[in-house]
Structure formats: C-alpha cells, structure tokens
Amino acid sequence: MKGAMQPRPFMMHGPGGPMPAPMPPHQQFGLVETRPPLAAMQRPRFNIPGLNPSAAAANAAGKISSTYDLVESMRFLYVHVVKARDLPAVSPTGSIDPFVEVKLGNFKGHTAVLPGSHSPSWHQVFAFSANNIQSHLLEVAVKAKDLAGAGDDLVGRMAFDLAEVPVRVPPDSPLAPQWYRLEGKRGEKLHRGEIMLSVWLGTQADEAFPEAWHSDAHGAASPAAVSSTRAKVYFSPKLVYLRVAAIGAQDLVPHDTSRPMNASVKLQLAGQVRRTRPGGPPGTPNPMWNEEFMFVASEPFDEPLFITVEDRVGPGRDEPLGRIVLPLNVAMPRHDHYGKPVEPRWFSLGRPSDDPDKKEGKFASKIQIRMSLDFGYHVLDESTYYSSDLQPSSKHTRKPSIGILEVGVLGARNLIPMKAKDGRSTDAYCVAKYGPKWVRTRTILNTLNPQWNEQYTWEVFDPCTVITVVVFDNSQIASKNGDARDEHIGKVRIRLSTLETDRVYTHFYPLLALKPSGLKKTGELHLAVRFTCTAWVNMIAMYGRPLLPKMHYSQPISVMQLDYLRHQATQIVSARLSRAEPPLRREVVEYTLDVGSHMFSLRRSKANFYRITSLFYGCAAMAKWYDGIRSWRNPITTMLVHMLFLILICYPELILPTIFLYMFMIGLWNYRFRSRHPPHMDTKLSQAEFTHPDELDEEFDTFPTNRPADIVRLRYDRLRSVGGRVQTVVGDLATQGERAHALLSWRDPRATAIFIFLSLVVAIVLYVTPFQVLMVITMLYLLRHPRFRSRMPSVPFNFYRRLPAKSDLLI
C-alpha cells in the first residue's frame, strides 16, 4: 500500500496538553499508568476534517457504543462494494474481467477479478483509517483486467465528497447500498454500467470492521496473506476425560503354540497410545490386567478407540491376537461421582488381517472393558497456578457466571524490529486467552507502535483465574508456503482476583523476552482492563468452594497422569485451532498455554528458593523484636509487654480474640499500602536480570539434550528430570506461604475483606464465649467420627486455595 504512515506513539494528556509518556530508568521493567481518553472515563470528542455540520454535531456528542468504552474511538471511512451490472465490453471479443479499485489519497484497495462477468458481485468492504485521510475525495473505479500486462482499462468511475458522507454509529441499522451510474474519464454519465455500493463514516464498533479490508493492515499484504491479518474469535474444543479399564480376556488363540503366550493390551485414541503390563502367568489364554487408563477426547467424538490384544514374541516385537474398534458413544457418560458405577462389558475381538480393506472376522476371543466419559472433571490444558478456566466439562454441573471481564487492547509502543533483515519493522498482532475463548486482533503492518483499539468481553465464572495476552509478529505476510513461524514478542498475565470491581485499569505493560543471550525488553503493551461483578453473593461464596470440580477430589487423578493428560490436551487444542481460518498456529497456542514450563530450569529453581526464603523474613523480624524486648532496649515497651503477658496468663480466654483482633487491625493498616495496579511479570522475582549465560544455555537446551557424549546425555537428562520435580515441590511450598501472606496484604481485595470481617466476627464470638466451651467444641469437632466427615475440602481450605500467590508473576 502506498503512502503508509506510522501511527503516532501514545501521548498522555496533562494539564497543559499532550506530553510524552515518561519512562524513568528504574521503571524499565515496571508498569506505566496512563490516562487515555476512554469513554469509560470521560466522553470523547472527535474532530475529523471534512465532516458536514450535522455529522460533526453527532460526532461531538460522543456517540459510541457502550460495548467499546475501553478503547479510543477510531474513525474509519467504510466503502461497501456490493456488485455491478450491465458493464460494457472493453475488448474486441466482447468479454470483460472486471474489478473495483477504491482510492483515497495515496491508499488503494482492490476487489477480486471476476473473469468474463458483465454483472459481477463482490460484497467486499474497505475501511480507511480517518487518521490517514489525505484527501477529501473518494474515488471508486471499475476497471477491466488486462491479462496481457499492457495496462488495466477503465470501465467507469465514481467520486464522493467526504463532506457529504453520512455517519453511522451502532446500534443503527446498516446503511442500505444504492445503485450509481458510472461516469467516464471526463465526468460524463455512461449509457451502460452501474455499481451498487454504500459509503459511511463509522468506528471499530461497526459490524463490518472485522471482515473489512483495512488500509493500515492489508495494503502491503498479498491477497493470500490478507486472511491471516484479520481479527477473529476462536473457541477451544470441548475436552472430556475418557476412562478405560482393561480388565481381562478370554479364550485367546496364540499364533505359535510352541511357546507360552504373553498377552498385553494396546489402547489407542488418535495419537494417544497406552499399554498394559502382561497379564497373568505366561501361557494362560485368560489373562487378567485390571489396569485403568485415561485419555483426552474432544467433541464431536469422531475418533474411535482402537483396542488390540498383543503377544510379546521378542524384545520390541508384538504380534496382534485380536482387535476391536469402539466408538466413544459406547462409553457411559458420568457427570458427577454420585451416579451408579460403570459396569464392565464383554466385547468380541476381531481377528487381525494384513489387508486393511478386508473386514475382520469374529472369532471366540473376548475382552472385558469398562469405559466412561467423565464429564465431571475439568480437562486441564494450562497450569493450575495461572489457569483461566476451572469449569467442569459437563454443562449440567456448571455454576452461573459471576461477572464480566472486559479488555481493551489499545496498542503497543517501542516494539523491537522483528524483520530488520528484510527491510521491515514488525507486523504485530495480539492473542488473548481466557477460558475457552481466544481472541486475535488484526495485524498492523510494518510499524513499531501499532494501535489496535479493539475491545473484547468474557464471561467470568471464577475470580481466581488469570487472563493471558501475548503479542506476536506475523510471519505469514511474506511467506510463500505458509510454513514460517510467528515469533512471540512478549506476554502479559493478569489475575482477576487482584482487580477491584468496576475500576478501569489502563497501563503500559512491559513485554519481556528471555533468550539464550539474556533478558530483553521487547516493547510495551497498552491495555485497559475492567472486571464487573454481576453476582456479589455468588462471587463471595466462590472463595469457600473447591477450586476444581468435585470429581477431582472424590476420584483424584495422580500427578504423573495429570501431566500426561495436560500434554495431550494442549496437542488437541493446538491441532484444532490450527485448522481454523485464519489458523491460530501451533506455536501461538503452545506459547500462550506455556507449554514446557514444567521442564527443569536452574533459574526457576533459584527463583522458587528465594520465594521460600523471603517467607521467613517475618519470623526473623519477630525474633529481632523479641530480642529487643528481652534486652530492654526500650524499657517502656518491655514493661508494656510484661503487663500484656500477665493479663493473658491470668485471662487465657483473651489469647485467641487478641490474635484475631490483631490480624483485623493489621489488615486495616495494610489497606493503605495495597497495590494500586495489577501485578505483572517480575524480573527480580524471576531471577531473570542477572542470570549467568550458562544457566540460560541449560534452560533453552532441548530435551533430551543435544550433548555429544552418550554418558553426559544420560546423566544430564536424569538430573534435569529430578530437578524438575524438585522445582515443582519448591514452587508449591512457596505458593502456600505466599497465600498465607496474601490474607492481609489486600492483593485480592475481596479475600482480604472476607478474612478481616470474619476475624472481627470470630473475635466478638470468642469474647462472649467461655474459653473452656470453645476447647470442648474444638476437640469434639477434630475427633468426630469418619461418618460425619466429608471427602470434599473444608471451607477454610477452599478459601486458602483461592488466595493469590506469585506463581503467575514468574516469567
């Protein structure tokens, strides 16, 4: 596209007018709060040259849809080219290959060429950014393509004065297109040829915006790459756990009767393969396995389950004894753990054949299988520390939404040039993921300061979840075969529980990239975030409920199996989204889901270790305070402490009320020092600023390692595997301590408010209740009969699990 202009970097408005947003050196990796002119904060006014007085009055009134109040209103000139009719021939043969060229100043857009049509139909929308309008005249020309390359022939043209173009703001109905008689080069009306189109001025709230050809995004892109630059919304496939138990078999027939049979079962669902151990003593025709496996299945459940009974004839050699293909609708659906147990069923095995087209004949061998589709679980495809969705797969057991999350992707600044070798800067787009909904902004071409101003909305079912926003560079613009990888620029995570309700947060978030060469700041992402609660009672009650669905506690899945299932779930999500149009590429999905974060990293291990040591700073402060009291450094304070101890000894029933009242007072005191902005990636906490190059080389090494020596490879892989488990345990310990610290830190304002309010209530109850009665009740409760216990976690435990930790702040 000719005449492309770089968008202006964001300017903060001060009392004296616009001023550049400052960036102090010590805030290189910190947040920068902004005050953009958003409709959620104030009524914006727009002045676009060329508007008529009535349109300017409507524009000055700030008519913008309420669903787009977290972004700056961007004005676009829309041109909807519908069709043409009765076009005259321009060649001696009487044929015509028409297309439409829309021109505004130095910006041009073209429709597709429709060969041999005198009444073509295009139905294409062009959008010209009002910031780049360089002319007051819009030209629409119908041309005939000259395949010989001598030059396109003009069939007819139209011109529109922008001062006469109407303004449309949703929810107004779409502007009806009209027929226009084509004009010649000198402005005379032609006897033949008409074009149907509509022209209007609108905003990004217009329904034509997502599918339109954009002057700031599509001008330099090839027609094949235009689809990869559009804004789209995706949804992850619905995933369900498939539980399969191989119990036993009967009347197996070996291929070779001269040796004992050693039978096992191979289960395969798409790319997921599991095997049982050999069942029973060697040679038995009725082996028993009693092994249970879990798979990840996705709707519409079109992949069948392949069950093969194999005989181990040698190391790495298995001969099939029988096979059966079961569709997943055979499995019993389970929506909770209260239903009737799943009964095993006998299935006849088919004799395997070398000819894949030949039907497998039935014979006497049978296998006993127990299958169920467990809809009561939540299929984890993210880390539980910063998961965006905790709902079960079953729609019947899901809770109603508690609020709405709105995110305005305003823009970015100071991005690093990703295509400097090709003479270009960066073709940036954003991907945001929350729950099953993925959104992708349009790609802004060849700029380091893109301005998207796109707003998206999600339903919130749990406040203790995290939204992830990632910036990528679109590598498909110049790719010929579409195999280029989209490179990530940076990532932002925001935990919803740390946001105050109905408050608009507008900040520049630093984009950080950790490379083998070290930590690098790759730019800043400008976001506007608002969390609106629609059901306060339900949201407060969520803090006492289990974090995951009930089946995760009634029938828990082992950690090893959860890691395997999470890997399979991410593969399914990546494969499904990569088949969309435009595709959400595999590298984009995997980076957003943070695939590979469980691998061993010495840097992460150090970060988790320092997280643990920081938890003991409070104990050290208490010890220092006690030492000061003991050593009579301040005699008055020491005498007061002695008097307090004497009172508590004489009246032990005041101990617990005093403690809870003390925590209540600390929570109120810390309210003044609560965080005023959402948390972001902490480079100091992540130990990323001064990491040794050797440690980064180890972190970015492949698994298994590519070291040349076999012995070094084996030892190195074993060390990394063990270190990864140690890292997870250390991180879990740090998380528990940070949750305790979050009780009174107001990082989650609702959780702290609940806790200090309950502390006050408990303090009052303990003041009026005899201490001996409380001790008896506590003992009876702790020693109650198992019949009166529940397998579900208690309310205090659930509340504690929902407290925020610093896991989502790690890079």
Secondary structure as GFF3:
##gff-version 3
##sequence-region A 1 811
A	DSSP	beta_strand	11	14	.	.	.	ID=ss1
A	DSSP	beta_strand	17	20	.	.	.	ID=ss2
A	DSSP	three_ten_helix	25	27	.	.	.	ID=ss3
A	DSSP	beta_strand	32	33	.	.	.	ID=ss4
A	DSSP	alpha_helix	53	60	.	.	.	ID=ss5
A	DSSP	three_ten_helix	66	68	.	.	.	ID=ss6
A	DSSP	beta_strand	76	85	.	.	.	ID=ss7
A	DSSP	beta_strand	98	104	.	.	.	ID=ss8
A	DSSP	beta_strand	107	110	.	.	.	ID=ss9
A	DSSP	beta_strand	121	129	.	.	.	ID=ss10
A	DSSP	three_ten_helix	130	132	.	.	.	ID=ss11
A	DSSP	beta_strand	137	144	.	.	.	ID=ss12
A	DSSP	beta_strand	153	161	.	.	.	ID=ss13
A	DSSP	three_ten_helix	162	164	.	.	.	ID=ss14
A	DSSP	beta_strand	178	183	.	.	.	ID=ss15
A	DSSP	beta_strand	189	202	.	.	.	ID=ss16
A	DSSP	beta_strand	213	214	.	.	.	ID=ss17
A	DSSP	alpha_helix	223	226	.	.	.	ID=ss18
A	DSSP	three_ten_helix	227	229	.	.	.	ID=ss19
A	DSSP	beta_strand	232	235	.	.	.	ID=ss20
A	DSSP	beta_strand	239	250	.	.	.	ID=ss21
A	DSSP	beta_strand	263	269	.	.	.	ID=ss22
A	DSSP	beta_strand	272	275	.	.	.	ID=ss23
A	DSSP	beta_strand	288	298	.	.	.	ID=ss24
A	DSSP	beta_strand	305	314	.	.	.	ID=ss25
A	DSSP	beta_strand	317	326	.	.	.	ID=ss26
A	DSSP	three_ten_helix	328	330	.	.	.	ID=ss27
A	DSSP	beta_strand	332	334	.	.	.	ID=ss28
A	DSSP	beta_strand	345	350	.	.	.	ID=ss29
A	DSSP	beta_strand	362	374	.	.	.	ID=ss30
A	DSSP	three_ten_helix	384	386	.	.	.	ID=ss31
A	DSSP	beta_strand	403	413	.	.	.	ID=ss32
A	DSSP	three_ten_helix	420	422	.	.	.	ID=ss33
A	DSSP	beta_strand	428	434	.	.	.	ID=ss34
A	DSSP	beta_strand	437	440	.	.	.	ID=ss35
A	DSSP	beta_strand	451	460	.	.	.	ID=ss36
A	DSSP	beta_strand	466	473	.	.	.	ID=ss37
A	DSSP	beta_strand	487	495	.	.	.	ID=ss38
A	DSSP	three_ten_helix	496	498	.	.	.	ID=ss39
A	DSSP	beta_strand	504	515	.	.	.	ID=ss40
A	DSSP	beta_strand	518	533	.	.	.	ID=ss41
A	DSSP	alpha_helix	536	542	.	.	.	ID=ss42
A	DSSP	alpha_helix	551	554	.	.	.	ID=ss43
A	DSSP	alpha_helix	559	577	.	.	.	ID=ss44
A	DSSP	alpha_helix	586	592	.	.	.	ID=ss45
A	DSSP	alpha_helix	602	615	.	.	.	ID=ss46
A	DSSP	alpha_helix	617	630	.	.	.	ID=ss47
A	DSSP	alpha_helix	635	650	.	.	.	ID=ss48
A	DSSP	three_ten_helix	652	654	.	.	.	ID=ss49
A	DSSP	alpha_helix	655	670	.	.	.	ID=ss50
A	DSSP	three_ten_helix	671	673	.	.	.	ID=ss51
A	DSSP	alpha_helix	693	699	.	.	.	ID=ss52
A	DSSP	alpha_helix	710	741	.	.	.	ID=ss53
A	DSSP	alpha_helix	749	768	.	.	.	ID=ss54
A	DSSP	alpha_helix	771	782	.	.	.	ID=ss55
A	DSSP	three_ten_helix	786	788	.	.	.	ID=ss56
A	DSSP	alpha_helix	795	801	.	.	.	ID=ss57
A	DSSP	three_ten_helix	807	809	.	.	.	ID=ss58
###
